[in-house]
Amino acid sequence: MKQDYPDAPYLCNLAKRCGYVIVANFNLGMKKEWKADNTPLTITDTAINSDVCAAIQRDYPHIRVVGEEESSASKIENPEYIILCDPVDGTIPFSHGLPVSTFCIAVLKDGTPLVGVIYDPFMKRMWHAERTKGSFLGSAKVRVSNTTALRHAMIYAALLHSNVLTSSLYNPLSVIHELMKNEAITIDMHSIAYFGGLVASGEFDATIYPITHGWETAAMHIIVEEASGKATDIYGNNIRYNPQGEVQGHIISNGKVHDKLVELVQKCLSIESTGL
């Protein structure tokens, strides 16, 4: 009997189909438009988002899709399940000749992620997890790192561009400055979900993200938690997804550096609020 929501095999197959489109459309000189938040939009973003909405509407019509570029036309009020999807996480590198992008998708019930998939179609890396079943890269189970100190820790810390800065929950430069003072290694490749997979695999130790949309956060959340990591909002609280998939940013980590990162972000927020 088919369950009420898509499982990991279903979402992995969907990810592979969408990944084929990403790779097929990847080329230099890509046409793009610029959205109001000063991020690029390509035909690949919109085509994949539409395909996801159509597939879920056909196979799971009681589930509403909330995508970065398009949401399903479902008339269901207060649906039990929603799907959060970023069709091309990393449109900036994708549209400028850098093959650092993923397709990511997650199923949530009552605001809790049940299934998540992050797929890099260039390297054919498929991270996936289901609640209580563990986290996997392909068929191999993955686990977060054992890093306990911020010194030499590998941290994805979002360095945002101008228009998105206005919606950031903190000043990214202040957080990156504090991380540098602690001798952490920071990086931002404008593909946040990719680094969620790398945290789950133990290659990176954490991601810190100050934006309220949760298209990528939900898949990262379950994949890292099922790899024995930890996920909270930037204040250290449980991540709560509203019906539009919005969150209070996130800190997603191996768990062992988590409290240090929450304390660091709170220090930066306190300085910003007092001006000291």
C-alpha positions in Angstrom: 0.0 0.0 0.0 1.3 3.4 -1.0 2.0 5.6 2.0 0.5 9.1 2.3 3.7 11.0 1.3 6.7 10.4 -1.0 9.4 8.2 0.4 13.2 8.5 -0.3 13.2 6.3 -3.4 10.4 8.3 -5.0 12.2 11.6 -4.2 15.6 10.2 -5.4 14.1 9.2 -8.7 12.5 12.7 -9.0 15.9 14.2 -8.2 17.6 12.2 -10.9 15.1 13.4 -13.5 15.6 17.0 -12.4 19.3 16.6 -12.2 19.4 15.4 -15.9 17.8 18.8 -16.8 20.4 20.7 -14.8 23.3 19.0 -16.5 21.7 19.2 -20.0 21.2 22.9 -19.6 24.6 23.7 -18.1 26.7 25.9 -20.5 28.6 29.1 -20.6 26.7 32.2 -21.7 23.5 31.0 -20.1 20.5 33.4 -20.4 19.2 34.6 -17.1 16.9 37.2 -15.6 17.4 39.0 -12.3 14.8 38.8 -9.6 13.9 41.5 -7.1 16.3 40.1 -4.6 19.2 40.5 -7.1 19.6 36.7 -7.7 19.5 35.2 -11.1 16.7 33.1 -12.6 17.1 30.7 -15.4 14.7 28.6 -17.5 16.2 25.5 -15.7 14.9 26.9 -12.3 11.4 27.4 -13.6 11.1 24.3 -15.6 12.2 22.0 -12.8 10.0 23.7 -10.3 7.0 23.3 -12.6 7.9 19.6 -13.1 8.0 19.0 -9.4 4.7 20.6 -8.8 3.2 18.6 -11.7 4.6 15.3 -10.4 3.4 15.8 -6.8 0.0 17.0 -8.0 -0.4 13.8 -10.1 0.9 11.3 -7.5 0.1 13.0 -4.2 -2.6 15.6 -4.8 -3.3 16.2 -1.1 0.3 17.6 -0.7 1.1 21.2 -1.3 4.5 22.1 -2.9 6.3 25.3 -1.8 9.1 25.9 -4.2 11.5 28.8 -4.6 10.1 29.7 -8.0 6.6 28.3 -7.9 4.2 26.7 -5.5 1.4 24.2 -6.3 -2.1 25.5 -7.0 -3.5 23.2 -4.3 -6.6 24.7 -2.6 -6.1 22.5 0.5 -6.2 24.6 3.6 -3.8 23.6 6.4 -2.5 20.5 4.6 -1.0 17.8 6.8 2.0 17.5 4.5 4.0 20.1 2.5 7.0 19.8 0.3 9.8 22.3 0.3 11.9 22.4 -2.9 14.7 24.4 -4.4 14.9 23.4 -8.0 18.5 24.7 -8.5 20.2 25.4 -5.2 23.1 27.4 -6.5 21.7 29.3 -9.4 24.5 31.9 -9.1 27.3 29.5 -9.8 25.2 27.4 -12.2 24.4 30.4 -14.4 28.0 31.6 -14.4 29.8 28.4 -15.5 30.5 26.8 -12.1 29.1 23.2 -11.6 28.3 23.7 -7.9 24.6 23.2 -7.6 22.1 20.8 -6.2 18.4 19.8 -6.4 17.0 19.6 -3.0 13.5 18.6 -1.7 11.9 17.6 1.6 8.6 16.4 2.9 7.3 17.9 6.1 4.4 16.8 8.4 3.1 19.4 10.8 6.3 21.3 10.4 8.7 18.4 10.9 10.9 17.0 8.1 10.2 13.4 7.4 12.2 12.8 4.2 14.9 14.8 2.5 17.1 14.6 -0.6 20.0 16.6 -1.8 21.4 15.7 -5.2 24.5 17.0 -7.0 23.9 16.0 -10.6 27.4 16.8 -11.7 29.2 14.4 -9.3 26.1 12.1 -9.0 26.1 12.5 -5.2 22.7 11.7 -3.8 22.2 12.4 -0.1 18.9 11.1 1.3 17.3 10.4 4.7 14.0 9.3 6.2 13.1 9.9 9.8 14.6 7.2 12.1 16.2 5.3 9.2 19.6 7.0 9.0 21.3 9.2 6.4 22.9 8.0 3.2 25.1 9.1 0.4 24.0 6.7 -2.3 23.9 3.3 -0.5 26.5 4.2 2.1 25.5 5.4 5.5 27.0 8.7 6.5 27.9 10.3 9.8 29.0 13.8 10.9 32.5 14.7 11.9 34.0 14.5 15.4 35.3 18.1 15.3 34.9 19.8 18.7 36.8 23.0 18.4 36.1 26.0 16.1 39.8 26.2 15.3 40.2 24.6 11.8 36.5 23.7 11.7 35.1 23.8 8.2 32.1 26.2 8.3 29.7 27.2 5.5 28.9 30.8 6.5 26.7 32.7 4.1 28.2 35.9 2.7 25.2 37.5 1.1 24.9 40.0 -1.7 23.4 43.5 -1.3 19.7 43.0 -1.7 19.5 39.9 0.4 21.4 41.6 3.2 18.3 43.6 4.0 16.4 40.4 4.9 19.2 38.8 6.8 18.7 38.0 10.5 22.2 39.2 11.3 25.1 40.9 9.6 27.0 38.0 7.9 30.3 39.9 7.9 30.2 40.1 11.7 29.7 36.4 12.1 32.4 35.6 9.6 34.8 38.0 11.4 34.1 36.2 14.7 34.7 32.8 13.0 38.0 34.0 11.6 39.0 35.2 15.1 38.4 31.7 16.2 40.5 30.4 13.3 37.7 28.5 11.7 37.8 28.0 7.9 34.8 29.7 6.2 33.4 29.3 2.7 30.4 30.3 0.7 29.8 28.8 -2.7 26.2 30.1 -2.9 24.8 26.5 -2.7 23.8 26.0 0.9 22.2 22.6 0.5 25.4 21.1 -1.0 27.2 21.8 2.3 24.4 20.2 4.3 25.3 17.0 2.5 28.9 17.6 3.2 28.2 18.2 6.9 26.3 14.9 7.0 29.3 13.1 5.4 31.7 14.6 7.9 33.6 16.7 5.3 32.3 20.0 6.8 31.4 20.7 10.4 28.5 23.2 10.1 26.5 25.6 8.1 25.2 29.0 9.4 22.4 30.6 7.4 20.6 33.9 8.3 17.8 33.8 5.8 14.1 33.0 6.6 13.2 30.8 3.6 13.4 27.1 4.3 13.6 25.6 0.8 17.0 24.2 1.4 17.0 24.0 5.2 14.4 21.3 5.5 16.3 18.7 3.5 19.6 19.6 5.3 17.8 19.4 8.6 16.7 15.8 8.4 19.8 14.6 6.4 22.2 16.0 9.1 20.1 15.0 12.1 19.9 11.4 10.8 23.7 11.5 10.4 23.8 12.2 14.2 24.2 16.0 13.8 22.0 18.8 15.1 19.8 21.5 13.6 18.4 24.6 15.2 17.5 28.1 14.2 20.1 30.8 14.7 18.9 31.4 18.3 19.5 27.8 19.3 15.8 26.8 19.3 14.1 23.9 17.5 13.5 24.9 13.8 9.9 25.7 13.2 8.6 25.9 9.7 5.5 28.0 9.1 3.0 27.0 6.3 5.1 28.9 3.8 8.2 27.0 4.9 9.8 30.0 6.5 12.2 29.7 9.4 14.4 31.8 11.7 17.6 31.0 9.8 19.5 27.9 10.8 22.6 26.5 12.4 23.1 22.9 11.2 26.2 21.1 12.5 27.9 18.0 13.7 26.4 18.8 17.1 29.8 19.0 18.8 30.5 22.6 17.7 26.8 23.6 17.8 26.7 25.4 21.2 29.8 27.4 20.3 28.2 28.6 17.1 25.0 29.5 18.7 27.0 31.5 21.3 29.0 33.2 18.6 25.9 34.2 16.6 24.2 35.5 19.8 27.3 37.6 20.6 27.1 39.2 17.1 23.4 39.8 17.5 24.0 41.5 20.9 26.7 43.7 19.5 24.4 44.7 16.6 21.5 45.5 18.9 23.5 47.6 21.3 26.0 49.1 18.9 28.9 48.2 21.2 
